[in-house]
C-alpha cells in the first residue's frame, strides 16, 4: 500500500508519543495501527505522568532513555532542537490536556496526530483551530472509524447520489459491557472518563458520541443546524451522564438521531450508522464492518463486501489481504496513519498536502464535535430545547 512513501522521504517518519504508556487504554491500539504498514518509527515519548511507568514503557518499546521525558513541554523543546527530532507527535492523553500538549508541539513546528475528543471545551477547540491555521502544521484527529473501507464506500455512494436526497441520518454508539455499565463504589477506582473533572457531565458525548456524530457528518457530507438533547445517569455512584439521545435538524428538511450510551446492557460495542434517502438506504455496523447493506426503494437489497470488485478506490487501496480475510478495527485505524503519512511526506518533500488531508478528520472536525457537545449540554439543561449549531 503506497510503497513509494518511504522512498520519497528516504527514511521512516520519526514519531513521538505523549501519553499512551502501558497504563493507557488506547496506547497499544495506536502502536498496532502506526506499525501496521511500517511508515513510522517511535523514537521519543512522554508516556505517562507516572515516572516509573513512563520508563518501563520506553524501555519495552526500545525508546532511548535520553529521549524519554517526564514533561511534554521539555519533549517539544528538545525534539525541535534536534537534527533527528520527531516529525510528528501522537497525543494519547486524557482530553483535558489535549489542547495544551498540541499547542506545545505546534508552536515548536511539529505536526500533530491527536486522540478525540479534541479538547475539553469549545473555547479550547477554537483556540487550537486558530493556531493550526496560523502555524501551517498538519493536525489529524483520530476518528478512527472513518478509516473503515466500507464507511468510505458508503460516503462515495452518497456523494454519487445513489441514495437520492437524504431524509434521515441515524447513528448509535451504545455499549453496555461490564466495564462501562457499572461504576465502582470506591471513587479512587473510577476511570477518568467517568469523572466530571475530565470533560464535565457530558463526557459521554466526547468519548463515544463524538465518534457517532463524526460518522454521520463524514458519510452524509452534512452537518445539522440545530440539536435537541436529553441525557440521563443510570449507573449507581456515577457522576457523569451515561445515556444520551440527541435529535438533529438539517438545512433542507433532513432529520437525524444519535444515541450514545454506556448502559445498553450486554452490548459489547454498539456502533452503527444508517442513512435513508429518497431512492435508497445504507446500513453499516462496526461489529460486522466488512459489510455494507444497500437497500434501494425498488430492487433487491445488496450486501457489499470489502475486497469485492466494484467498490471504491479507497477500498481497493486499503486491502492488505485477499478477499475473505477480515481486517477489522486495528487496520481501519492504520488506514488513517497511512493517509497521515502520505500528507506528512508530501509536506516534507515540497508538495502540497491539502488534497491528501481531504479524507482525514482534522481540526475542523474537532471543532464541530465540540460545538455539538456544547449545544447538546445547553439543550439538556433546558429540558431538551432546540439549540443552534
DRENDO-1510 file (C-alpha; in Angstrom, 1 decimal, always signed):
<recs>
REC; n; res; u; v; w
REC; 1; UNK; +0.0; +0.0; +0.0 .
REC; 2; UNK; +1.6; +3.3; -1.2 .
REC; 3; UNK; +5.0; +1.5; -1.3 .
REC; 4; UNK; +6.9; +4.6; -2.5 .
REC; 5; UNK; +6.2; +6.8; +0.6 .
REC; 6; UNK; +9.5; +5.9; +2.3 .
REC; 7; UNK; +11.4; +6.0; -0.9 .
REC; 8; UNK; +10.4; +9.6; -1.4 .
REC; 9; UNK; +11.5; +10.6; +2.1 .
REC; 10; UNK; +14.4; +8.2; +2.4 .
REC; 11; UNK; +13.6; +7.1; +5.9 .
REC; 12; UNK; +10.7; +6.3; +8.2 .
REC; 13; UNK; +8.7; +9.2; +9.8 .
REC; 14; UNK; +10.0; +9.8; +13.3 .
REC; 15; UNK; +7.1; +9.6; +15.8 .
REC; 16; UNK; +6.9; +10.7; +19.4 .
REC; 17; UNK; +4.1; +9.9; +21.9 .
REC; 18; UNK; +2.6; +11.9; +24.7 .
REC; 19; UNK; +0.6; +9.5; +26.8 .
REC; 20; UNK; -0.1; +6.0; +25.6 .
REC; 21; UNK; +2.0; +4.2; +28.2 .
REC; 22; UNK; +1.2; +0.8; +29.4 .
REC; 23; UNK; -1.3; +2.3; +31.8 .
REC; 24; UNK; -3.3; +3.7; +28.9 .
REC; 25; UNK; -6.4; +2.2; +27.4 .
REC; 26; UNK; -5.8; +3.4; +23.8 .
REC; 27; UNK; -2.0; +3.5; +23.6 .
REC; 28; UNK; -1.5; -0.1; +22.4 .
REC; 29; UNK; -4.2; +0.3; +19.7 .
REC; 30; UNK; -2.2; +3.3; +18.3 .
REC; 31; UNK; +1.0; +1.3; +18.3 .
REC; 32; UNK; -0.5; -1.6; +16.4 .
REC; 33; UNK; -2.0; +0.9; +13.9 .
REC; 34; UNK; +1.0; +3.0; +13.2 .
REC; 35; UNK; +3.3; -0.1; +12.9 .
REC; 36; UNK; +1.0; -2.0; +10.6 .
REC; 37; UNK; +2.4; -0.5; +7.3 .
REC; 38; UNK; +5.9; +0.4; +8.5 .
REC; 39; UNK; +5.9; +4.1; +7.8 .
REC; 40; UNK; +6.7; +5.3; +11.4 .
REC; 41; UNK; +9.4; +4.7; +13.9 .
REC; 42; UNK; +8.8; +5.5; +17.5 .
REC; 43; UNK; +11.8; +7.4; +18.8 .
REC; 44; UNK; +10.7; +9.6; +21.7 .
REC; 45; UNK; +7.9; +9.9; +24.3 .
REC; 46; UNK; +6.5; +11.3; +27.5 .
REC; 47; UNK; +4.4; +8.2; +28.0 .
REC; 48; UNK; +2.9; +8.7; +31.5 .
REC; 49; UNK; +2.7; +11.1; +34.4 .
REC; 50; UNK; +3.9; +8.1; +36.5 .
REC; 51; UNK; +7.7; +8.3; +36.2 .
REC; 52; UNK; +8.3; +4.6; +36.6 .
REC; 53; UNK; +5.5; +3.7; +34.1 .
REC; 54; UNK; +7.0; +6.1; +31.6 .
REC; 55; UNK; +10.4; +4.5; +32.0 .
REC; 56; UNK; +9.0; +1.0; +31.8 .
REC; 57; UNK; +7.0; +1.7; +28.7 .
REC; 58; UNK; +10.0; +3.4; +27.0 .
REC; 59; UNK; +12.4; +0.5; +27.8 .
REC; 60; UNK; +9.9; -2.1; +26.4 .
REC; 61; UNK; +9.4; +0.0; +23.2 .
REC; 62; UNK; +13.2; +0.4; +22.8 .
REC; 63; UNK; +13.0; +4.2; +23.2 .
REC; 64; UNK; +16.3; +5.5; +24.4 .
REC; 65; UNK; +16.5; +6.9; +27.9 .
REC; 66; UNK; +17.8; +10.2; +26.5 .
REC; 67; UNK; +14.6; +10.6; +24.6 .
REC; 68; UNK; +12.2; +9.6; +27.4 .
REC; 69; UNK; +10.7; +12.6; +29.0 .
REC; 70; UNK; +8.7; +13.3; +32.2 .
REC; 71; UNK; +7.3; +16.6; +30.8 .
REC; 72; UNK; +5.8; +17.1; +27.3 .
REC; 73; UNK; +6.9; +20.7; +27.2 .
REC; 74; UNK; +10.5; +19.6; +27.6 .
REC; 75; UNK; +10.0; +17.0; +25.0 .
REC; 76; UNK; +8.7; +19.5; +22.5 .
REC; 77; UNK; +11.6; +21.9; +23.1 .
REC; 78; UNK; +14.3; +19.3; +22.9 .
REC; 79; UNK; +12.9; +17.3; +20.0 .
REC; 80; UNK; +12.5; +20.6; +18.0 .
REC; 81; UNK; +16.2; +21.4; +18.6 .
REC; 82; UNK; +17.5; +18.0; +17.4 .
REC; 83; UNK; +18.6; +17.4; +13.8 .
REC; 84; UNK; +16.9; +14.0; +14.1 .
REC; 85; UNK; +13.9; +15.3; +16.0 .
REC; 86; UNK; +10.4; +13.9; +15.7 .
REC; 87; UNK; +8.4; +14.7; +12.6 .
REC; 88; UNK; +5.0; +14.2; +14.3 .
REC; 89; UNK; +3.7; +13.7; +17.8 .
REC; 90; UNK; +0.8; +11.4; +18.8 .
REC; 91; UNK; -1.3; +12.8; +21.7 .
REC; 92; UNK; -2.9; +9.9; +23.6 .
REC; 93; UNK; -3.6; +11.6; +26.9 .
REC; 94; UNK; -6.9; +12.3; +28.6 .
REC; 95; UNK; -8.7; +15.1; +26.7 .
REC; 96; UNK; -8.4; +17.8; +29.4 .
REC; 97; UNK; -4.8; +18.4; +28.3 .
REC; 98; UNK; -5.0; +17.7; +24.6 .
REC; 99; UNK; -5.0; +21.5; +23.8 .
REC; 100; UNK; -2.0; +22.3; +25.9 .
REC; 101; UNK; +0.0; +19.4; +24.5 .
REC; 102; UNK; -0.9; +20.3; +20.9 .
REC; 103; UNK; +0.0; +23.9; +21.5 .
REC; 104; UNK; +3.4; +23.0; +22.8 .
REC; 105; UNK; +4.3; +20.9; +19.7 .
REC; 106; UNK; +2.6; +23.1; +17.1 .
REC; 107; UNK; +4.5; +26.1; +18.5 .
REC; 108; UNK; +7.7; +24.1; +18.2 .
REC; 109; UNK; +7.0; +23.4; +14.5 .
REC; 110; UNK; +6.0; +19.7; +15.0 .
REC; 111; UNK; +2.9; +18.2; +13.3 .
REC; 112; UNK; +0.2; +16.5; +15.5 .
REC; 113; UNK; -1.9; +13.4; +15.5 .
REC; 114; UNK; -4.4; +13.7; +18.3 .
REC; 115; UNK; -6.9; +11.4; +20.0 .
REC; 116; UNK; -10.5; +12.6; +20.2 .
REC; 117; UNK; -12.3; +14.4; +21.7 .
REC; 118; UNK; -10.0; +17.2; +20.5 .
REC; 119; UNK; -10.3; +19.4; +23.6 .
REC; 120; UNK; -12.2; +19.8; +26.8 .
REC; 121; UNK; -14.3; +22.8; +25.7 .
REC; 122; UNK; -15.4; +24.6; +22.6 .
REC; 123; UNK; -13.3; +27.7; +23.5 .
REC; 124; UNK; -10.2; +25.4; +23.6 .
REC; 125; UNK; -11.1; +23.9; +20.3 .
REC; 126; UNK; -11.5; +27.3; +18.6 .
REC; 127; UNK; -8.2; +28.4; +20.0 .
REC; 128; UNK; -6.5; +25.3; +18.8 .
REC; 129; UNK; -8.0; +25.6; +15.3 .
REC; 130; UNK; -6.7; +29.2; +15.1 .
REC; 131; UNK; -3.2; +28.0; +16.0 .
REC; 132; UNK; -3.3; +25.2; +13.5 .
REC; 133; UNK; -4.3; +27.6; +10.7 .
REC; 134; UNK; -1.5; +30.1; +11.6 .
REC; 135; UNK; +1.2; +27.5; +12.1 .
REC; 136; UNK; +0.7; +25.8; +8.8 .
REC; 137; UNK; +1.3; +22.4; +10.5 .
REC; 138; UNK; -0.6; +19.2; +9.9 .
REC; 139; UNK; -3.2; +18.2; +12.5 .
REC; 140; UNK; -5.0; +14.9; +12.3 .
REC; 141; UNK; -7.8; +13.8; +14.7 .
REC; 142; UNK; -8.1; +10.1; +15.1 .
REC; 143; UNK; -11.8; +9.5; +14.5 .
REC; 144; UNK; -10.7; +6.0; +13.5 .
REC; 145; UNK; -14.0; +4.6; +12.2 .
REC; 146; UNK; -13.7; +6.8; +9.1 .
REC; 147; UNK; -10.8; +4.5; +8.2 .
REC; 148; UNK; -13.0; +1.5; +7.6 .
REC; 149; UNK; -13.2; +0.7; +3.9 .
REC; 150; UNK; -17.0; +0.3; +3.8 .
REC; 151; UNK; -17.5; +3.6; +5.6 .
REC; 152; UNK; -15.5; +5.2; +2.8 .
REC; 153; UNK; -17.6; +3.3; +0.2 .
REC; 154; UNK; -20.8; +4.5; +1.9 .
REC; 155; UNK; -19.5; +8.0; +1.6 .
REC; 156; UNK; -18.8; +7.5; -2.0 .
REC; 157; UNK; -22.3; +6.2; -2.7 .
REC; 158; UNK; -23.8; +9.2; -1.0 .
REC; 159; UNK; -21.6; +11.6; -3.0 .
REC; 160; UNK; -22.6; +9.8; -6.2 .
REC; 161; UNK; -26.3; +10.3; -5.5 .
REC; 162; UNK; -27.1; +6.6; -5.1 .
REC; 163; UNK; -29.4; +7.4; -2.2 .
REC; 164; UNK; -31.1; +10.4; -3.7 .
REC; 165; UNK; -31.7; +13.4; -1.4 .
REC; 166; UNK; -31.1; +12.3; +2.2 .
REC; 167; UNK; -34.1; +12.3; +4.6 .
REC; 168; UNK; -32.9; +10.6; +7.8 .
REC; 169; UNK; -29.4; +10.1; +9.3 .
REC; 170; UNK; -29.1; +7.9; +12.4 .
REC; 171; UNK; -26.2; +6.7; +14.4 .
REC; 172; UNK; -25.6; +4.7; +17.6 .
REC; 173; UNK; -22.6; +4.2; +19.8 .
REC; 174; UNK; -24.3; +2.4; +22.6 .
REC; 175; UNK; -22.3; -0.1; +24.6 .
REC; 176; UNK; -23.1; -1.9; +27.9 .
REC; 177; UNK; -20.2; -4.2; +28.7 .
REC; 178; UNK; -19.4; -4.6; +32.5 .
REC; 179; UNK; -16.5; -2.2; +32.3 .
REC; 180; UNK; -18.8; +0.8; +31.4 .
REC; 181; UNK; -22.3; -0.3; +32.5 .
REC; 182; UNK; -21.4; -0.2; +36.2 .
REC; 183; UNK; -19.4; +2.1; +38.4 .
REC; 184; UNK; -17.1; +1.0; +41.3 .
REC; 185; UNK; -18.3; +2.2; +44.7 .
REC; 186; UNK; -14.7; +3.3; +45.5 .
REC; 187; UNK; -14.2; +6.7; +43.8 .
REC; 188; UNK; -10.5; +6.1; +43.5 .
REC; 189; UNK; -11.1; +3.1; +41.2 .
REC; 190; UNK; -13.2; +5.1; +38.7 .
REC; 191; UNK; -11.7; +5.7; +35.2 .
REC; 192; UNK; -11.0; +9.3; +34.3 .
REC; 193; UNK; -13.8; +9.2; +31.6 .
REC; 194; UNK; -16.3; +8.8; +34.4 .
REC; 195; UNK; -15.0; +11.7; +36.4 .
REC; 196; UNK; -16.8; +15.0; +36.0 .
REC; 197; UNK; -13.5; +16.9; +36.0 .
REC; 198; UNK; -12.4; +15.3; +32.7 .
REC; 199; UNK; -14.9; +16.8; +30.3 .
REC; 200; UNK; -17.9; +17.7; +32.5 .
REC; 201; UNK; -21.0; +15.7; +33.0 .
REC; 202; UNK; -21.3; +15.3; +29.2 .
REC; 203; UNK; -18.1; +13.3; +28.9 .
REC; 204; UNK; -20.1; +10.5; +27.3 .
REC; 205; UNK; -20.6; +12.7; +24.2 .
REC; 206; UNK; -16.9; +13.3; +23.9 .
REC; 207; UNK; -15.9; +9.7; +24.4 .
REC; 208; UNK; -18.4; +7.8; +22.2 .
REC; 209; UNK; -20.9; +10.4; +20.9 .
REC; 210; UNK; -18.3; +12.3; +19.0 .
REC; 211; UNK; -17.4; +9.2; +17.0 .
REC; 212; UNK; -21.0; +8.6; +16.0 .
REC; 213; UNK; -21.5; +12.3; +15.2 .
REC; 214; UNK; -18.4; +12.4; +13.1 .
REC; 215; UNK; -19.6; +9.3; +11.1 .
REC; 216; UNK; -23.0; +11.0; +10.5 .
REC; 217; UNK; -21.3; +14.1; +9.1 .
REC; 218; UNK; -18.4; +12.2; +7.3 .
REC; 219; UNK; -20.7; +9.9; +5.3 .
REC; 220; UNK; -23.6; +12.2; +4.7 .
REC; 221; UNK; -21.5; +15.3; +3.9 .
REC; 222; UNK; -24.0; +17.3; +6.0 .
REC; 223; UNK; -23.8; +19.0; +9.4 .
REC; 224; UNK; -27.0; +19.8; +11.3 .
REC; 225; UNK; -28.3; +23.2; +12.0 .
REC; 226; UNK; -29.7; +22.6; +15.5 .
REC; 227; UNK; -29.9; +19.9; +18.2 .
REC; 228; UNK; -32.2; +18.8; +21.0 .
REC; 229; UNK; -30.7; +16.6; +23.7 .
REC; 230; UNK; -31.8; +14.6; +26.7 .
REC; 231; UNK; -29.3; +12.9; +29.0 .
REC; 232; UNK; -29.5; +10.6; +32.0 .
REC; 233; UNK; -27.4; +8.9; +34.6 .
REC; 234; UNK; -28.5; +5.3; +35.4 .
REC; 235; UNK; -25.4; +3.6; +37.0 .
REC; 236; UNK; -25.2; +4.0; +40.8 .
REC; 237; UNK; -22.3; +6.0; +42.1 .
REC; 238; UNK; -21.7; +7.7; +38.7 .
REC; 239; UNK; -21.1; +11.4; +38.5 .
REC; 240; UNK; -21.5; +11.9; +34.7 .
REC; 241; UNK; -24.2; +11.1; +32.2 .
REC; 242; UNK; -24.2; +7.6; +30.8 .
REC; 243; UNK; -27.0; +7.8; +28.3 .
REC; 244; UNK; -27.9; +10.4; +25.7 .
REC; 245; UNK; -30.5; +10.8; +23.0 .
REC; 246; UNK; -29.9; +13.6; +20.5 .
REC; 247; UNK; -32.2; +14.8; +17.7 .
REC; 248; UNK; -30.9; +16.9; +14.8 .
REC; 249; UNK; -32.4; +19.1; +12.1 .
REC; 250; UNK; -30.6; +19.8; +8.9 .
REC; 251; UNK; -31.0; +22.5; +6.3 .
REC; 252; UNK; -33.3; +21.3; +3.5 .
REC; 253; UNK; -35.5; +19.2; +5.8 .
REC; 254; UNK; -33.5; +16.1; +6.7 .
REC; 255; UNK; -33.5; +14.9; +10.3 .
REC; 256; UNK; -31.1; +12.9; +12.4 .
REC; 257; UNK; -30.9; +10.9; +15.6 .
REC; 258; UNK; -27.9; +9.9; +17.8 .
REC; 259; UNK; -27.9; +7.5; +20.7 .
REC; 260; UNK; -24.8; +7.4; +22.9 .
REC; 261; UNK; -24.8; +5.1; +25.9 .
REC; 262; UNK; -22.6; +3.2; +28.4 .
REC; 263; UNK; -25.6; +1.3; +29.8 .
REC; 264; UNK; -27.1; -0.6; +26.7 .
REC; 265; UNK; -26.8; -3.7; +28.8 .
REC; 266; UNK; -24.9; -6.6; +27.3 .
REC; 267; UNK; -23.8; -4.8; +24.2 .
REC; 268; UNK; -20.1; -5.0; +23.6 .
REC; 269; UNK; -19.5; -2.1; +21.3 .
REC; 270; UNK; -22.7; -1.0; +19.6 .
REC; 271; UNK; -21.6; +1.4; +16.8 .
REC; 272; UNK; -23.8; +1.6; +13.8 .
REC; 273; UNK; -24.9; +4.1; +11.0 .
REC; 274; UNK; -28.0; +4.2; +8.9 .
REC; 275; UNK; -28.8; +6.7; +6.1 .
REC; 276; UNK; -32.2; +6.9; +4.4 .
REC; 277; UNK; -32.6; +8.8; +1.1 .
REC; 278; UNK; -35.4; +9.3; -1.3 .
REC; 279; UNK; -34.2; +6.4; -3.5 .
REC; 280; UNK; -32.2; +4.0; -1.2 .
REC; 281; UNK; -30.8; +3.4; +2.2 .
REC; 282; UNK; -27.5; +2.3; +3.7 .
REC; 283; UNK; -26.6; +0.5; +6.9 .
REC; 284; UNK; -23.2; -0.3; +8.4 .
REC; 285; UNK; -22.3; -1.9; +11.8 .
REC; 286; UNK; -18.8; -1.8; +13.2 .
REC; 287; UNK; -19.2; -5.3; +14.7 .
REC; 288; UNK; -19.9; -6.6; +11.1 .
REC; 289; UNK; -17.6; -4.0; +9.5 .
REC; 290; UNK; -16.7; -5.8; +6.3 .
REC; 291; UNK; -20.2; -5.4; +5.0 .
REC; 292; UNK; -22.3; -2.5; +3.8 .
REC; 293; UNK; -26.0; -3.0; +3.2 .
REC; 294; UNK; -27.5; -1.1; +0.3 .
REC; 295; UNK; -31.3; -1.1; +0.1 .
REC; 296; UNK; -32.9; +0.6; -3.0 .
REC; 297; UNK; -36.6; +1.6; -2.9 .
REC; 298; UNK; -37.2; -0.6; -5.9 .
REC; 299; UNK; -34.9; -3.6; -6.3 .
REC; 300; UNK; -33.2; -6.2; -4.2 .
REC; 301; UNK; -31.0; -5.4; -1.2 .
REC; 302; UNK; -27.3; -5.7; -2.0 .
REC; 303; UNK; -24.7; -6.6; +0.6 .
REC; 304; UNK; -21.4; -5.1; -0.4 .
REC; 305; UNK; -18.2; -6.6; +1.0 .
REC; 306; UNK; -14.8; -5.1; +1.4 .
REC; 307; UNK; -12.4; -6.5; -1.2 .
REC; 308; UNK; -15.0; -7.1; -3.8 .
REC; 309; UNK; -14.6; -5.7; -7.3 .
REC; 310; UNK; -16.6; -2.6; -8.0 .
REC; 311; UNK; -16.1; -0.9; -4.6 .
REC; 312; UNK; -14.4; +2.4; -4.2 .
REC; 313; UNK; -10.7; +3.2; -4.9 .
REC; 314; UNK; -10.0; +3.5; -1.2 .
REC; 315; UNK; -11.4; +0.1; -0.6 .
REC; 316; UNK; -9.1; -1.4; -3.2 .
REC; 317; UNK; -6.0; +0.6; -2.0 .
REC; 318; UNK; -6.6; -0.2; +1.7 .
REC; 319; UNK; -6.9; -4.0; +1.2 .
REC; 320; UNK; -3.8; -5.7; +2.7 .
REC; 321; UNK; -5.1; -9.3; +2.4 .
REC; 322; UNK; -7.0; -11.3; -0.1 .
REC; 323; UNK; -10.8; -11.0; -0.2 .
REC; 324; UNK; -12.4; -13.2; +2.5 .
REC; 325; UNK; -9.9; -12.3; +5.2 .
REC; 326; UNK; -11.4; -9.6; +7.5 .
REC; 327; UNK; -9.1; -6.8; +8.6 .
REC; 328; UNK; -11.1; -5.0; +11.3 .
REC; 329; UNK; -10.7; -2.2; +13.8 .
REC; 330; UNK; -6.9; -2.0; +14.1 .
REC; 331; UNK; -6.3; -1.8; +10.4 .
REC; 332; UNK; -9.1; +0.8; +9.9 .
REC; 333; UNK; -7.1; +2.8; +12.5 .
REC; 334; UNK; -4.0; +2.0; +10.5 .
REC; 335; UNK; -5.6; +3.4; +7.3 .
REC; 336; UNK; -5.6; +6.9; +9.0 .
REC; 337; UNK; -1.9; +6.5; +9.8 .
REC; 338; UNK; -1.2; +5.7; +6.1 .
REC; 339; UNK; -3.1; +8.7; +4.9 .
REC; 340; UNK; -1.4; +10.9; +7.5 .
REC; 341; UNK; +2.0; +9.5; +6.4 .
REC; 342; UNK; +1.2; +10.5; +2.8 .
REC; 343; UNK; +0.4; +14.0; +3.9 .
REC; 344; UNK; +3.4; +14.3; +6.2 .
REC; 345; UNK; +5.8; +13.1; +3.5 .
REC; 346; UNK; +4.3; +15.4; +0.9 .
REC; 347; UNK; +4.9; +18.4; +3.2 .
REC; 348; UNK; +8.5; +17.3; +3.7 .
REC; 349; UNK; +9.2; +16.8; +0.0 .
REC; 350; UNK; +7.9; +20.2; -1.2 .
REC; 351; UNK; +4.4; +19.2; -2.1 .
REC; 352; UNK; +1.0; +20.5; -1.0 .
REC; 353; UNK; -0.6; +18.0; +1.4 .
REC; 354; UNK; -4.1; +19.6; +1.4 .
REC; 355; UNK; -5.6; +17.1; -1.1 .
REC; 356; UNK; -4.2; +14.2; +0.9 .
REC; 357; UNK; -5.8; +15.6; +4.1 .
REC; 358; UNK; -9.3; +15.9; +2.5 .
REC; 359; UNK; -10.4; +12.4; +3.6 .
REC; 360; UNK; -8.9; +12.7; +7.1 .
REC; 361; UNK; -10.5; +14.0; +10.2 .
REC; 362; UNK; -8.8; +17.3; +11.1 .
REC; 363; UNK; -9.1; +20.2; +13.5 .
REC; 364; UNK; -12.3; +21.3; +11.7 .
REC; 365; UNK; -14.0; +18.1; +12.7 .
REC; 366; UNK; -12.7; +18.5; +16.2 .
REC; 367; UNK; -14.3; +22.0; +16.4 .
REC; 368; UNK; -17.6; +20.6; +15.0 .
REC; 369; UNK; -17.6; +17.8; +17.6 .
REC; 370; UNK; -17.1; +20.3; +20.5 .
REC; 371; UNK; -19.8; +22.6; +19.1 .
REC; 372; UNK; -22.2; +19.6; +19.2 .
REC; 373; UNK; -21.3; +18.8; +22.8 .
REC; 374; UNK; -21.7; +22.4; +24.0 .
REC; 375; UNK; -25.1; +22.8; +22.2 .
REC; 376; UNK; -26.3; +19.4; +23.5 .
REC; 377; UNK; -25.3; +20.3; +27.1 .
REC; 378; UNK; -27.2; +23.6; +26.8 .
REC; 379; UNK; -30.2; +21.8; +25.4 .
REC; 380; UNK; -30.2; +19.1; +28.1 .
REC; 381; UNK; -30.0; +21.8; +30.8 .
REC; 382; UNK; -33.1; +23.5; +29.3 .
REC; 383; UNK; -35.2; +20.3; +29.2 .
REC; 384; UNK; -34.3; +19.4; +25.6 .
REC; 385; UNK; -34.9; +22.8; +24.0 .
REC; 386; UNK; -33.5; +23.3; +20.4 .
REC; 387; UNK; -30.1; +24.8; +20.3 .
REC; 388; UNK; -28.4; +26.2; +17.2 .
REC; 389; UNK; -25.2; +24.6; +15.8 .
</recs>
